[in-house]
Amino acid sequence: MRKRRTIDRSLKTIMCKRNAGEDGRSYIHANEWNELVPEDNRLESPNKNARRPASMIPTHIVIHITGNDCLKEVKDIYRARNSVSPHYLVTQTGELFQFVKDAERAWHSGIDLLTANLYGWGYNNWSKYLTYFAWYKDYPEGAVYLNEELSPVRMEQAKFVAMHDYQTWPDFSYFRRRWPRRDIPVNFNVDTDPNNYSIGIECLSLGAKTKNKHAYSAEMYKTLRSLVKNLCKKYTIPRKKGYVVGHEDVNPVGRWGWDPNSGFNWNRICQR
């Protein structure tokens, strides 16, 4: 009888299943650069660490938009120390970059402890709050700026923002349409930190609330679809809603419907 293969799942030799041959089993190393990425586009980022636990194989893919359409600036951000980085970046022309190998934990979707605590209160409570960003200029007049203890403070001291009457933000309507009965973010009940279990893919785009070929080009979708199919096959991730998700799906308080935004066509990359 043929001996059963033993797979070494340590960080340096994480192996993943891939259909090939009669027995449907062959393996590639997740600590290698993805074969879809041209060698000149493999740009290692320092913004990563070991997965937790180190033996963990990715179970989800998180799609982002950069919110910046300057490729050079985005690449510089990902390669700067003490910054952020996805595993992959797809441009509007369909060019593909990789910054972090799949076996490593890229810093692309972290959730801070204060926000994680909000999610424990359930949708009817956490949907009253948005993360405060100094660069965001569209908080409405009368909005209440709150500190880490949810006490009112001056805008420049804020951690969160509430509506003047502390009702649910209408910005969460997209999350509610996608997940009408969900009380917490996707997979939050399994792991409160998406960086631990996911592969992050950024799209070089400002995003849009409706379908927009300038925000989400055909070339971008083509490369993104190929990459998602490649990763799902390697790691046996279902290529469907709930496993291939947006940043706003795993951290709505931090991204409240704009990452990758409601104009993104999930049917272009996922199976229905």
C-alpha positions as CSV (number, residue, x, y, z in Angstrom):
1,M,0.0,0.0,0.0
2,R,1.3,3.5,-0.9
3,K,2.3,5.4,2.2
4,R,0.3,8.5,2.9
5,R,2.2,11.7,2.2
6,T,3.0,13.7,5.2
7,I,2.8,17.5,4.6
8,D,5.1,19.8,6.5
9,R,2.9,22.8,7.4
10,S,5.5,24.9,9.2
11,L,5.8,28.5,8.2
12,K,8.8,28.0,5.9
13,T,7.3,25.0,4.1
14,I,3.5,25.7,4.1
15,M,2.1,23.5,1.4
16,C,-1.2,23.8,-0.3
17,K,-3.4,21.5,-2.3
18,R,-3.7,21.8,-6.0
19,N,-5.6,19.6,-8.5
20,A,-3.1,17.7,-10.7
21,G,-2.7,14.1,-11.8
22,E,-4.8,11.1,-11.2
23,D,-4.9,11.5,-7.4
24,G,-5.7,15.2,-7.7
25,R,-2.8,16.0,-5.4
26,S,0.3,18.1,-6.0
27,Y,1.7,20.9,-3.8
28,I,3.3,24.2,-4.2
29,H,5.2,26.3,-1.5
30,A,3.2,29.3,-0.2
31,N,6.5,30.9,0.8
32,E,7.4,31.3,-2.9
33,W,6.5,34.2,-5.1
34,N,3.3,33.7,-7.1
35,E,4.1,32.4,-10.6
36,L,1.5,34.9,-12.1
37,V,3.6,37.8,-10.9
38,P,6.5,39.0,-13.2
39,E,9.8,38.8,-11.5
40,D,10.3,42.6,-11.8
41,N,7.0,43.1,-10.0
42,R,8.0,41.1,-6.9
43,L,8.7,44.0,-4.5
44,E,9.2,42.7,-0.9
45,S,7.5,44.8,1.8
46,P,8.7,45.0,5.4
47,N,5.1,45.3,6.6
48,K,4.4,41.7,7.5
49,N,5.1,39.1,10.1
50,A,4.5,35.4,10.7
51,R,0.9,34.1,10.5
52,R,-0.8,33.2,13.8
53,P,-0.5,30.3,14.2
54,A,2.5,29.8,11.9
55,S,0.9,26.7,10.4
56,M,-2.2,28.5,9.2
57,I,-3.1,28.3,5.5
58,P,-5.2,31.2,4.2
59,T,-8.9,30.7,4.3
60,H,-10.2,34.0,2.8
61,I,-9.3,36.6,0.3
62,V,-9.9,40.3,1.1
63,I,-10.3,42.7,-1.8
64,H,-9.4,46.4,-1.3
65,I,-9.2,49.7,-3.2
66,T,-6.1,51.8,-2.6
67,G,-8.0,55.1,-2.5
68,N,-5.0,56.5,-4.5
69,D,-4.5,56.1,-8.2
70,C,-0.8,57.0,-8.3
71,L,1.1,53.7,-8.7
72,K,4.4,55.1,-7.5
73,E,3.0,56.6,-4.3
74,V,1.1,53.3,-3.5
75,K,4.3,51.2,-4.0
76,D,6.3,53.6,-1.8
77,I,3.7,53.3,1.0
78,Y,3.8,49.5,0.8
79,R,7.6,49.4,0.9
80,A,8.1,52.0,3.7
81,R,8.7,50.7,7.2
82,N,6.0,50.8,9.8
83,S,3.3,51.2,7.2
84,V,0.8,48.8,5.6
85,S,0.9,46.3,2.7
86,P,-1.3,43.8,0.9
87,H,0.0,40.6,-0.6
88,Y,-0.9,41.8,-4.1
89,L,-1.7,44.9,-6.1
90,V,-3.7,45.0,-9.4
91,T,-3.6,48.1,-11.5
92,Q,-6.2,49.5,-13.9
93,T,-4.1,48.2,-16.9
94,G,-4.1,44.7,-15.4
95,E,-0.5,44.8,-14.2
96,L,0.1,42.5,-11.2
97,F,2.5,43.2,-8.3
98,Q,3.3,41.1,-5.2
99,F,4.7,42.5,-1.9
100,V,4.2,39.7,0.6
101,K,4.4,36.0,0.1
102,D,1.2,34.0,0.8
103,A,2.8,32.2,3.8
104,E,3.3,35.5,5.6
105,R,0.9,37.8,7.4
106,A,0.6,41.0,5.5
107,W,-0.7,44.1,7.3
108,H,-3.7,45.0,5.2
109,S,-6.9,44.5,7.3
110,G,-6.1,44.8,10.9
111,I,-8.8,45.6,13.4
112,D,-7.8,47.5,16.6
113,L,-9.0,46.4,20.0
114,L,-11.4,49.3,20.4
115,T,-13.2,48.6,17.2
116,A,-13.2,44.9,17.9
117,N,-15.0,45.6,21.2
118,L,-17.7,47.6,19.3
119,Y,-18.5,44.5,17.2
120,G,-19.1,42.6,20.3
121,W,-22.2,44.8,21.0
122,G,-23.9,43.7,17.8
123,Y,-25.0,45.5,14.6
124,N,-27.6,47.8,16.3
125,N,-24.9,49.3,18.4
126,W,-21.7,49.3,16.3
127,S,-23.5,50.7,13.3
128,K,-23.8,54.0,15.2
129,Y,-20.0,54.6,14.8
130,L,-17.5,55.3,12.1
131,T,-13.8,55.4,12.4
132,Y,-12.5,58.9,12.4
133,F,-10.0,59.7,9.6
134,A,-8.4,63.2,9.5
135,W,-8.2,63.1,5.7
136,Y,-11.9,62.4,5.3
137,K,-13.9,65.6,4.8
138,D,-17.5,64.4,4.4
139,Y,-18.5,63.8,8.0
140,P,-21.9,65.7,8.2
141,E,-22.5,68.9,10.1
142,G,-23.5,68.2,13.6
143,A,-21.6,64.9,13.8
144,V,-20.3,64.0,17.3
145,Y,-16.6,63.2,17.6
146,L,-15.8,60.6,20.2
147,N,-12.6,59.4,22.0
148,E,-11.7,55.9,22.8
149,E,-14.2,55.8,25.7
150,L,-16.9,57.1,23.4
151,S,-17.0,60.5,25.1
152,P,-17.4,63.7,23.1
153,V,-14.1,65.4,22.2
154,R,-12.8,67.9,19.7
155,M,-12.5,66.6,16.2
156,E,-8.7,66.4,16.2
157,Q,-8.9,64.1,19.3
158,A,-11.5,61.7,17.9
159,K,-11.3,58.0,17.4
160,F,-14.9,57.5,16.3
161,V,-17.7,59.6,14.9
162,A,-21.4,59.4,15.6
163,M,-24.4,61.0,14.1
164,H,-25.9,63.9,16.0
165,D,-28.8,61.7,17.2
166,Y,-26.6,58.5,17.7
167,Q,-28.7,56.6,15.1
168,T,-27.3,54.0,12.6
169,W,-25.2,55.6,9.9
170,P,-26.8,55.3,6.5
171,D,-23.3,54.5,5.2
172,F,-23.9,50.9,6.5
173,S,-26.7,50.3,4.0
174,Y,-24.4,48.5,1.6
175,F,-23.1,46.2,4.3
176,R,-26.7,45.5,5.3
177,R,-27.7,44.7,1.7
178,R,-24.9,42.3,1.4
179,W,-25.4,40.7,4.8
180,P,-29.0,41.4,5.9
181,R,-28.9,39.1,8.9
182,R,-25.3,39.4,10.0
183,D,-24.7,40.9,13.4
184,I,-20.9,41.0,13.2
185,P,-18.4,41.3,10.4
186,V,-17.6,38.3,8.2
187,N,-15.6,35.6,10.0
188,F,-15.3,37.7,13.1
189,N,-16.6,34.9,15.2
190,V,-13.8,32.7,14.1
191,D,-10.9,35.2,14.2
192,T,-11.1,38.9,15.2
193,D,-8.1,39.8,13.0
194,P,-8.5,39.3,9.3
195,N,-4.7,39.6,8.8
196,N,-4.3,36.2,10.5
197,Y,-6.3,34.2,8.0
198,S,-6.5,36.1,4.7
199,I,-4.7,37.1,1.6
200,G,-5.1,40.8,0.8
201,I,-5.4,42.1,-2.8
202,E,-5.4,45.9,-3.4
203,C,-6.9,47.4,-6.6
204,L,-5.3,50.6,-7.7
205,S,-8.5,52.6,-7.7
206,L,-10.5,55.5,-6.1
207,G,-13.6,53.3,-6.2
208,A,-17.1,54.2,-7.0
209,K,-20.6,53.7,-5.7
210,T,-21.9,52.6,-9.1
211,K,-20.3,50.6,-11.9
212,N,-17.6,52.6,-13.4
213,K,-15.1,51.5,-16.0
214,H,-12.6,54.1,-14.9
215,A,-12.7,52.9,-11.3
216,Y,-12.9,49.2,-12.1
217,S,-11.5,48.5,-15.6
218,A,-12.0,45.4,-17.7
219,E,-8.3,44.8,-17.5
220,M,-8.3,45.0,-13.8
221,Y,-11.1,42.6,-13.5
222,K,-9.4,40.1,-15.8
223,T,-6.2,40.0,-13.8
224,L,-8.1,40.0,-10.5
225,R,-10.2,37.1,-11.6
226,S,-7.1,35.1,-12.7
227,L,-5.4,35.8,-9.4
228,V,-8.4,34.9,-7.3
229,K,-8.9,31.7,-9.2
230,N,-5.2,30.9,-8.8
231,L,-5.3,31.5,-5.0
232,C,-8.6,29.7,-4.4
233,K,-7.3,26.6,-6.2
234,K,-4.0,26.6,-4.3
235,Y,-5.6,27.0,-0.9
236,T,-9.0,25.3,-1.6
237,I,-10.8,28.6,-0.8
238,P,-14.3,28.6,-2.1
239,R,-14.5,31.2,-4.8
240,K,-17.7,32.7,-3.6
241,K,-19.3,35.3,-1.3
242,G,-18.2,34.9,2.3
243,Y,-14.8,33.7,1.4
244,V,-13.8,36.2,-1.2
245,V,-14.8,39.4,0.5
246,G,-14.2,43.2,0.7
247,H,-12.4,45.1,3.4
248,E,-15.7,46.6,4.3
249,D,-17.1,43.1,4.9
250,V,-14.5,42.2,7.6
251,N,-14.2,45.7,9.1
252,P,-17.3,47.8,8.3
253,V,-16.7,50.4,11.1
254,G,-13.3,51.1,9.6
255,R,-14.4,51.1,5.9
256,W,-18.2,51.7,6.0
257,G,-19.0,50.7,2.4
258,W,-16.2,52.2,0.3
259,D,-13.6,49.5,0.2
260,P,-13.9,48.3,-2.6
261,N,-17.3,50.2,-2.7
262,S,-20.7,49.3,-4.0
263,G,-19.7,49.8,-7.6
264,F,-17.5,46.8,-7.5
265,N,-18.9,43.9,-9.5
266,W,-18.3,40.7,-7.4
267,N,-19.7,38.5,-10.2
268,R,-16.6,39.3,-12.3
269,I,-14.4,37.4,-9.9
270,C,-16.6,35.1,-7.9
271,Q,-18.7,32.1,-8.7
272,R,-22.5,32.7,-8.4
